[in-house]
Amino acid sequence: MNPFREFDIAFVGLKPGKHRFHYDIAHTFFELFEHSPVSRAKISVDLDFDKKNSFFLLTFQVSGTIHVACDRCADEIDFPIDADYPLVVKFDEHREEINDDSFADVVYIKHSEAVFNVGQLIYEFIILSVPLGRISCESVPSKGKCNKETLKLLSHLSPESDHQPDPRWDSLKKIKNK
């Protein structure tokens, strides 16, 4: 059985106009993707699907929490995410030939297709919602402060600032400054 079947939208049977789809995303969803940076999450995705005669307007509303490690103290935190991602789906028989970044928010499908699967798109939009770095306990109101014991241990392990540089580098610095 195809695990992404629940994300299929059979648009051929839909009347033109606005339609709404709802998806609850949990840890089992992320297990479907190899090397996923997210292991635990509780996310709600509302998809507004506006069917036009020759294209579709999709808006993904992603909200919930993702379980990540604090960048400062490595404590586990539930980081809140809330974002909207618009997307246009157009019909084109020669979509393989289109390789232009200016159409990044446009997906092309063939006229012969009857189903559009949004599973991969939902995964990508969730991953895009996670900041690349600098997630700290202070950024999550329900968590509060970073673990003081861990921060103290890290400060003892970090190199001291009064460390004298190797004198062999001085001659290279002279050459660089000429």
Buried (B, 14 or more C-beta within 10 A) or exposed (E): EEEBEEBBBEBEEEEEEEBEBEBEBEEEBBEEBEEBEBEEBEBEBBBBBBBEEEBBBBBBBBBBBBBBEBBBBEBEBBBBBEEEBEBBBBBBEEBEEEEEEEEEEBBBBEEEEEEBBBBEBBBEBBBEBBEEEEBBBEBBEEBEEBBEEBEEEBEEEEEEEEEEEEEEEEEEEEEEEE
